[in-house]
Amino acid sequence: MKKLPVCLALILSALLACCQRPEEAVPPSSLLPKEKMVQLLVELHLNESRVEAAHLRADSSQALFNQLQKDMLWRHEVTDSAFWQSYRYYAVHNKDLDELYGIVLDSLAMRKAQLQH
């Protein structure tokens, strides 16, 4: 009898996944271009590294990261909602997010190589 709720949950999640197919997702009106998303994601991950390197307490780290993210979005003239809506849209389109993160990883690897020389 315990298997019944698990089976129903699996069937329900499969049905929901079918209803939210990536090719049917409507892009948000404020969708950021891939190039802009790459810039923001690279900077976001660099900020995360800076915060980790600071060795602060968890609450201070979170506050610093939030401020760095806010400053980053302000400098790029992007709203928080536009960034997260675009991120969610690209995440629904797995191949798009994979492509974005491939470029992000290459950019971060290039920066690391430049710093080591």
C-alpha positions in Angstrom: 0.0 0.0 0.0 2.9 2.4 0.6 3.9 2.1 -3.0 0.7 3.6 -4.2 1.4 7.2 -3.1 4.9 6.9 -4.6 3.5 5.7 -7.9 0.9 8.4 -8.0 3.6 11.0 -7.2 5.8 9.7 -10.1 2.8 9.7 -12.5 1.8 13.2 -11.5 5.4 14.6 -11.8 5.6 12.9 -15.3 2.4 14.5 -16.4 3.5 17.9 -15.1 6.8 17.5 -16.9 4.9 16.8 -20.2 2.8 20.0 -19.7 6.0 22.1 -19.2 7.9 21.1 -22.3 10.8 23.5 -23.0 9.7 24.1 -26.6 6.4 25.5 -25.2 7.9 27.9 -22.7 7.2 31.5 -23.6 10.2 33.8 -23.2 9.7 36.6 -20.7 9.4 40.0 -22.1 12.6 41.0 -20.3 14.6 38.0 -21.5 18.3 38.8 -21.4 20.4 37.8 -24.4 22.7 34.9 -23.9 25.8 37.1 -24.1 24.5 39.3 -21.2 23.6 36.2 -19.2 27.2 34.8 -19.7 28.7 38.1 -18.4 26.4 38.1 -15.4 27.0 34.5 -14.6 30.8 34.8 -14.8 30.7 37.8 -12.5 28.3 36.1 -10.2 30.6 33.1 -9.8 33.6 35.4 -9.3 31.7 37.2 -6.5 30.9 33.8 -5.0 34.7 33.0 -5.0 35.5 36.4 -3.4 33.0 35.8 -0.6 34.3 32.3 0.0 37.9 33.6 0.1 36.9 36.2 2.8 36.2 33.4 5.3 33.4 35.3 7.0 30.6 33.9 9.1 27.6 32.5 7.2 25.3 35.4 7.8 28.1 37.9 6.9 29.0 35.9 3.8 25.3 35.9 2.7 25.0 39.7 3.3 28.2 40.4 1.3 27.2 38.1 -1.5 23.7 39.8 -1.7 25.3 43.2 -1.8 27.8 42.2 -4.5 24.9 40.7 -6.6 22.9 43.9 -6.2 25.8 46.0 -7.2 26.5 43.8 -10.2 23.0 44.0 -11.5 22.9 47.8 -11.0 26.2 48.2 -13.0 24.8 46.1 -15.8 21.4 47.9 -15.6 19.5 44.7 -15.1 16.7 44.2 -12.6 16.8 41.3 -10.2 13.5 39.9 -11.6 14.8 40.2 -15.2 17.9 38.2 -14.3 16.0 35.4 -12.5 13.2 35.2 -15.1 15.9 34.9 -17.8 17.7 32.3 -15.7 14.6 30.2 -15.2 13.7 30.5 -18.9 17.2 29.2 -20.0 17.0 26.5 -17.3 13.8 25.2 -18.8 15.6 25.0 -22.1 18.3 22.6 -20.8 20.5 22.9 -23.9 20.5 26.7 -23.6 21.6 26.6 -20.0 24.3 24.0 -20.9 25.5 26.2 -23.7 25.6 29.2 -21.4 27.5 27.4 -18.6 29.9 25.9 -21.2 30.9 29.5 -22.1 30.9 30.6 -18.4 33.3 27.7 -17.5 35.6 28.5 -20.5 35.7 32.2 -19.4 36.5 31.3 -15.8 39.2 28.8 -16.9 40.7 31.5 -19.2 40.8 34.0 -16.3 42.4 31.4 -14.0 45.1 30.6 -16.6 45.8 34.4 -17.1 46.2 34.8 -13.3 48.6 31.9 -13.1 50.9 33.4 -15.7 
